[in-house]
Amino acid sequence: MAKVTLVDVSKVYKGNVRAVSDFNLEIEDGEFIIFVGPSGCGKSTTLRMIAGLEEITSGKIYIGDKLVNNIEPRDRDIAMVFQNYALYPHMSVFDNLGYSLKCHHEKKEVIKEKVNSVAKLLNIEELLERKPKELSGGQRQRVALGRCLIRNPKAFLFDEPLSNLDAKLRVQMRSEISKLHKQVAGTFIYVTHDQTEAMTMGDRIVVMKDGFVQQIDTPVNLYEHPVNVFVATFLGSPQMNIFKVTLKGDKLILDENTSLTLSEKTKNKMMEGYDEQNLILGIRPSDFDIASEEDYDFYVEKIDLIEKLGNETLLYLSLPGREENTIVSLKMDMGDDLKGPIYLKVNKDKIHLFNEEEVSILKINDYNYIPVSLKLEENDLHIDKKYVIKDFLNKSLTDEFTSEEGKVRVPSAAFKLERENEDDFEVEVEIRAKDVRSKSNVYFARMKKDQIRITFMCEKDKHFKVGEKVKLYASLTALSVCDKDENVIMVNDEINKPIIDVEAKKIGQEFYVVHEDKTFVKAHKYLLVEKLYDLNAKMLLVSRDQKNEYLTLRIDRNDDFFNGMLLYTKVKKIKKEKNK
């Protein structure tokens, strides 16, 4: 078995139609990873690129330590289970299982031994003499699994293998594939559109939409801490209830008569700058409960519908802030009879809040912005008179540097609890709230000065109390330098100079850059984007032309751009002013 790594992988079809954009993932040896998302999101395309059945536009794919971009599918040492089983109809089960071994000229005794061993593992020993047409759907799927197992490949790829089975058989096969993973300890990469399969089978889940990865995490973390509305509503059954609210102080206003008061934990987790703003509130059906007349959040006169499912009872209600019915899940006995009016209370520590762009304002910071003083001495930048960025001018993205006040941008994942190098950047924070995740603890903190929100992760055996002061450290190589408006002015990479400012235009599905210098267009017919840098208000595109010459372009922020995209160059027509 082997580790599988995807680095900046993109797939673009003719006409700049993108199927997959900037896919980055490390799949550990023996891990069960699941790609999930709606039809057309790019999950099967990604799987086929790993298998070599689809050519990648840009990026790198490694199986083990071997780069496989240009290696034929048969030489990648992977096994794939397809949706339609792909069994040879004229062969018996025994011959289907042993076919790959026969192609590799294994001895008959070895083939027989391995086929019998796999058949025993999958409990299909009595089916070895039958033809595929004599098997049920579940039996055919077991044979397809066995044909992969017999080869002992580096990775197993599954492309919606259970979609052709009925509901009962899908449940049975889900558990059998999960047990099989534990038995063979293989690297499993599994594609499905069924969120129940994803939540019950995977060690980690990759949620995709429109070719982009939305979130990668364990099933529990995705369910409890979604980073946007799409992930929040895609995972979980019944679906999360979404409300339109306005934040005023510590209250979420649903209408003139109804509001929810934020819990202390939720207030301490929130990003700044959203007071008096319209927000999106998410409440899972299971986070409601029956309340008393003295202490409640919602008063409901009428229950529109009751569904008794045995393990839970679903109520369909009309609540403010939402046009469609709100679903409430309660643990009740089947014989219990519930009629309106009723009082409901919400577990406010478990609510979800999103901004108008549908991004969570309770999520971990992608980057932490920390105010610093900046001073340039010769070619080096001094930060707070303590830290020195060597060779600053060669890394700077600006032609002139005049700022004395700025910020450093530190990824949350870059913070450590102990100093690793003498010149590590240091910041002291006060703990305000804590989330327990599957594999780590997440802390929401504030810098005493300016009360800036800082987030960081640490091992689960490290515990801090609310109010405790903690020192965090980050390597200088993890920092980006920003001006006081948080625009990035230096990244820790060698950037090709000069940096050319261009306009970015779009015609249909084709993107092109506009430049007033005609020599620019003469030299370059099209450019391939190889690297993107997030500068907040701007983006930096490192691109390469047909002559393999690099060009660095700075454009206004546009999330439509991605690695592997082809940009075409055009001259901007400048109207000459008439002489008066």
Salt bridges, closest charged atoms under 4 A:
ASP8 OD2 - LYS531 NZ 3.42
GLU26 OE1 - LYS3 NZ 3.20
GLU31 OE2 - ARG204 NE 2.55
GLU54 OE2 - LYS11 NZ 3.87
GLU54 OE1 - ARG48 NE 3.61
GLU160 OE1 - HIS193 ND1 2.65
GLU176 OE2 - ARG142 NH2 2.64
GLU224 OE1 - HIS225 NE2 3.96
GLU264 OE1 - LYS267 NZ 3.41
GLU272 OE2 - ARG446 NE 3.84
ASP295 OD1 - LYS345 NZ 2.86
ASP297 OD2 - LYS348 NZ 3.04
GLU324 OE2 - ARG322 NH1 3.94
ASP366 OD2 - LYS363 NZ 3.00
GLU377 OE2 - LYS375 NZ 3.84
GLU377 OE1 - HIS382 NE2 3.33
ASP380 OD2 - LYS390 NZ 3.66
GLU426 OE1 - ARG419 NH2 2.65
GLU426 OE2 - LYS471 NZ 3.66
GLU430 OE2 - ARG432 NE 3.27
GLU430 OE1 - LYS469 NZ 3.68
ASP435 OD2 - HIS225 ND1 3.59
ASP435 OD1 - LYS265 NZ 3.45
ASP435 OD2 - LYS269 NZ 3.01
ASP435 OD2 - ARG437 NH2 3.58
GLU486 OE2 - LYS407 NZ 3.05
ASP501 OD1 - ARG554 NE 2.74
GLU503 OE1 - LYS505 NZ 3.63
GLU503 OE2 - LYS572 NZ 2.76
GLU530 OE2 - ARG544 NE 2.57
ASP534 OD2 - ARG409 NH1 3.78
ASP534 OD1 - ARG557 NH2 2.33
ASP545 OD2 - HIS524 NE2 3.33
ASP556 OD1 - LYS538 NZ 2.72
ASP559 OD1 - ARG557 NH1 3.02
ASP560 OD1 - ARG18 NH2 3.50
